[in-house]
Amino acid sequence: MTYAANTNVPVSKSRAEIEHLLTRHGATRFASMSESGRGVIMFEAEGRRVMFSLPLPKREEFAQRLKHGRMQPASPDWTDAAHEQACRSRWRSLALIIKAKLEAVDSGVSTFQDEFLAFIVLPGGDTVGSYVAAQIEAIYQGGMPTMLQLGAGR
């Protein structure tokens, strides 16, 4: 089951909630944008620029629906409603994730750097997460040592 699959909270309210949470927790700048297939939240806090890129479903993904056990073309109204519901759910999930990260920092369970590290923007515009993911992939392509070798001081 998808989180907030039946939410009635509009996307605009989720974005506003995220902005409120971040500014309440010390963010000095905030921006949000959306385009087909993606939403973006960017903010600055703790001397870092942070960016969450939220993959959003495209309207075309809802052009067919299961009806009477078979996939059939969906009506434009159903397509629009299903697409909007999926987008609302994704934005609610992002709000929950950011809220949980900020709570972990506030309660001392974690640090800002640890919680937001993958989303910190590097000078070239990539995030730490996307940059490191490419490095990890290259390392794994070269072959990882076995777990027993890792304990041998390598």
C-alpha positions as CSV (number, residue, x, y, z in Angstrom):
1,M,0.0,0.0,0.0
2,T,1.3,3.4,-1.0
3,Y,1.7,6.0,1.8
4,A,-1.1,8.6,1.7
5,A,-2.7,6.8,-1.2
6,N,-6.0,8.3,-0.4
7,T,-4.9,11.8,0.8
8,N,-7.0,14.8,0.0
9,V,-4.1,17.2,0.8
10,P,-3.4,19.3,-2.3
11,V,0.2,19.3,-3.6
12,S,0.4,23.1,-2.9
13,K,-0.4,22.5,0.8
14,S,2.3,19.8,1.1
15,R,4.8,22.1,-0.5
16,A,3.8,24.9,1.9
17,E,4.1,22.5,4.8
18,I,7.6,21.5,3.7
19,E,8.6,25.2,3.4
20,H,7.2,26.0,6.9
21,L,9.0,23.0,8.4
22,L,12.3,23.9,6.9
23,T,12.1,27.6,7.7
24,R,11.0,26.8,11.3
25,H,14.2,24.6,11.5
26,G,16.6,27.3,10.3
27,A,16.5,27.2,6.5
28,T,17.5,30.6,5.2
29,R,16.4,30.1,1.6
30,F,13.7,28.0,0.0
31,A,12.6,27.2,-3.5
32,S,10.3,24.7,-5.1
33,M,9.4,24.0,-8.7
34,S,7.8,21.3,-10.7
35,E,7.9,20.1,-14.2
36,S,6.5,17.1,-16.0
37,G,7.7,14.0,-14.1
38,R,9.6,15.8,-11.3
39,G,9.2,18.2,-8.4
40,V,12.1,19.9,-6.7
41,I,12.6,21.3,-3.2
42,M,15.8,23.3,-2.6
43,F,16.8,25.1,0.6
44,E,19.9,26.3,2.4
45,A,20.5,25.4,6.0
46,E,23.6,24.8,8.2
47,G,25.7,26.4,5.6
48,R,24.7,23.8,2.9
49,R,22.4,23.9,-0.1
50,V,20.1,20.9,-0.1
51,M,18.0,19.6,-3.0
52,F,15.3,16.9,-3.1
53,S,14.3,15.8,-6.6
54,L,10.9,14.1,-6.4
55,P,10.1,11.8,-9.2
56,L,6.4,12.3,-10.2
57,P,4.3,10.1,-12.3
58,K,3.4,11.3,-15.8
59,R,-0.3,11.7,-16.7
60,E,0.2,9.2,-19.6
61,E,0.9,6.5,-17.0
62,F,-2.8,6.6,-16.1
63,A,-4.2,6.5,-19.6
64,Q,-5.2,2.8,-19.1
65,R,-6.9,1.2,-16.2
66,L,-7.8,-2.3,-15.1
67,K,-11.5,-2.8,-15.8
68,H,-13.3,-6.2,-15.7
69,G,-10.0,-8.0,-15.5
70,R,-8.5,-6.3,-18.6
71,M,-6.5,-3.1,-19.3
72,Q,-8.8,-0.6,-21.0
73,P,-8.4,3.0,-22.0
74,A,-9.3,5.3,-19.1
75,S,-11.6,8.4,-19.4
76,P,-9.8,11.7,-19.4
77,D,-11.5,12.6,-16.1
78,W,-10.4,9.3,-14.5
79,T,-6.8,9.8,-15.9
80,D,-6.6,13.3,-14.4
81,A,-8.0,12.3,-11.0
82,A,-5.7,9.2,-10.8
83,H,-2.6,11.3,-11.8
84,E,-3.4,14.1,-9.3
85,Q,-3.9,11.5,-6.5
86,A,-0.6,9.9,-7.2
87,C,1.1,13.3,-7.2
88,R,-0.5,14.2,-3.9
89,S,0.7,10.9,-2.4
90,R,4.3,11.5,-3.5
91,W,4.3,15.1,-2.0
92,R,2.9,13.8,1.3
93,S,5.7,11.2,1.4
94,L,8.3,13.9,0.8
95,A,6.8,16.0,3.6
96,L,7.0,13.0,5.9
97,I,10.6,12.2,5.0
98,I,11.7,15.8,5.6
99,K,9.8,16.0,8.9
100,A,11.4,12.8,10.1
101,K,14.9,13.9,9.2
102,L,14.4,17.2,11.0
103,E,13.0,15.4,14.1
104,A,16.0,13.1,14.1
105,V,18.3,16.2,14.1
106,D,16.3,18.1,16.7
107,S,16.2,15.1,19.1
108,G,19.9,14.5,18.8
109,V,19.5,11.0,17.2
110,S,21.4,12.2,14.2
111,T,23.1,15.3,12.7
112,F,22.0,17.6,9.9
113,Q,25.0,16.4,7.8
114,D,24.1,12.7,8.3
115,E,20.4,13.2,7.6
116,F,20.8,15.4,4.5
117,L,24.2,14.3,3.2
118,A,22.9,12.5,0.0
119,F,20.9,15.6,-0.9
120,I,23.6,18.3,-0.4
121,V,24.3,20.1,-3.7
122,L,27.9,20.1,-4.9
123,P,29.4,23.0,-6.9
124,G,28.7,21.4,-10.2
125,G,25.0,21.0,-9.4
126,D,25.0,17.3,-8.7
127,T,24.0,16.0,-5.2
128,V,26.4,14.1,-3.1
129,G,24.1,11.1,-3.5
130,S,24.2,11.1,-7.3
131,Y,27.9,11.7,-7.3
132,V,28.7,9.0,-4.9
133,A,26.3,6.5,-6.5
134,A,28.3,6.7,-9.7
135,Q,31.6,6.1,-7.7
136,I,30.1,3.1,-5.9
137,E,28.9,1.6,-9.1
138,A,32.4,1.9,-10.6
139,I,33.9,0.3,-7.5
140,Y,31.4,-2.6,-7.6
141,Q,32.1,-3.2,-11.3
142,G,35.7,-3.7,-10.4
143,G,34.8,-6.3,-7.9
144,M,34.3,-6.1,-4.2
145,P,36.4,-8.1,-1.7
146,T,34.5,-10.8,0.2
147,M,33.4,-10.0,3.7
148,L,36.2,-12.1,5.1
149,Q,38.8,-10.1,3.2
150,L,37.3,-6.8,4.5
151,G,38.1,-8.0,8.1
152,A,41.7,-8.7,7.1
153,G,42.7,-5.0,7.2
154,R,42.4,-4.4,3.5
